[in-house]
Amino acid sequence: MVAAAIGFLVAPFFARIIRFFPPVVTGVVITMIGLSLTPVAANWSMGGDDTTDDYGSLANIGLAALTLLIVLLLSKVGNAAISRLSILLAIVIGTLVAWAVGIADFATVGDGPIFEIPKPLAFGMPVFEIGGIISMTIVVLVILTETTADILAVGEIAKTRVDSKRIGDGLRADMISSFVAPFFNTFTQSAFAQNVGLVAITGIKSRFVVTAGGGILVVLGLLPILGRVVAAIPLPVLGGAGIVLFGTVAASGIRTLSKVNYDKGMNMIIVSASLAFGLIPVVKGDFYDAFPTWLATILDSGISSAALMAVLLNILFNELKLGNPSKNASVFAASPPRMVREDQVHSLQDGDHYESGKLISVDGDEIPVVSVDEYTVVMAEHVKACEAEGIPAALPEGMEPEEVKRQAENVKAVRENGATEATAAQPEAAGQELRADALHEQDEGETGSSEHGAHRA
């Protein structure tokens, strides 16, 4: 209760850090939400309780696989309503199948009252202990971090602008409900990251639908019998549906990361380091056991770990400009610039094609067509930038760094002197060559094939 009140007071601070959540950060966080939930889906698919005899049995995994198959088939149906209800329908059908084969047990559904109003403070009056308050405050800070990530994830999926006001309102709503929760014998409230996947896979993004769902949940809270029905749903059924739900969240994050500019390499480091750091507690749950409890509580969540790392690295590399090199800032950006010399095309790959007067790569990006002189100058700049960073410059076979720099100096000298003679012969790159006039003779849409070799300019 006290921790929730503290969380309510610090919520405005979290709302103001939205500027530190550009796509490179939000993409990491959303992807991490999906990845960190995948083990949950796997555990549910195996049965959820590793102390039981049937944990990991073929029956449990088969039921999860059947539910997953039903979700996929219903999603493929042309009817939009059925497609949006695919998760719910798959859970219902999977539960009925489980009941038919004896996996689901509804014998206890009738035990207990049908309607009941919760008794406030059923466990007695609250007790306030300093140690407990400090521990729960740390938990609340983690919840605020994860909820911020969830709000940003929903905003990205719903394609709506998320500003500091929206984040602040969402966090305060969480903390108000967390403050009230102990009176009704329940725990601190937090955003349920799994539901982010529901928004993505159903396409339902209306706030009115969510509000109606909240009202239904309030009614369900007064009907214990429905709670017992939900509790009787076999976990493998939920695991099969969870595979799609959680995978959809990860895919949404990857889509966000695809919009990030990786040219300078700094964003590449942010993404790679943050995802790897966030996966540590996911793949090795006891990694932080030797750490202080307060620190382990924060880092033990893959979502919080990835979010904190991404925010800090984004501030270090993108907000603090001091010390950032202007070009080829990392070893991950050491590959040569993608271009094609005007007098030749170096070894097209399957999928490369010439379209509307442009050379298009298999990834759909336009490959610059430059003159011989421009090619030499750009390659020389690439060599110098790599040398400044102390990393080897990757060059096409047959090209030597010193020769490239010498040729570039010749080009610059010719330009400065206004000479008309051609520059010295350029080093030939390995692979199939194609003259510029031959390039222009290609039919529109013609694609490169494996016959053109393995290297690309």
Buried (B, 14 or more C-beta within 10 A) or exposed (E): BBBBBBBBEBBEEBBEEBEBBBBBBBBBBBBBBBBBBBBBBBBBBBBBEEEEEEEBBEBBBBBBBBBBEBBEEBBEEEEEEEBBBBBBBBBBBBBEBBBEEEBBEEEEBEEEEEEEEEEEEEEEEEEEEEEEBBBBBBBBBBBBBBBBBBBBBBBBBBEEEBEBEBBBEBBBBBBBBBBEBBEEEEEBBBBEBBBBBBBBBBEEBEEEEBEEEEEEEEEBBEBBBBBBBEEBBBBBBBBBBBBBBBBBBBBBBEBBBEEBEBEBBBBBBBBEBBBEBBBBBBEEEEBBEEEEEEEBBBBBBBBBBBBBBBBBBBEBBBEEEEEEBEBBBBBBBBEBBEBBBBBBBBBBBEEBBBBEEEBBBBEEEEBBBBEBBBBBBBBBBBBBBBBEBEBEBEBBEEBEBEBBBBBBEBBBEBEEEEEEEEBEEBBEBBBBBBEBEEBEEBEEEBBBEEEBBEBBB
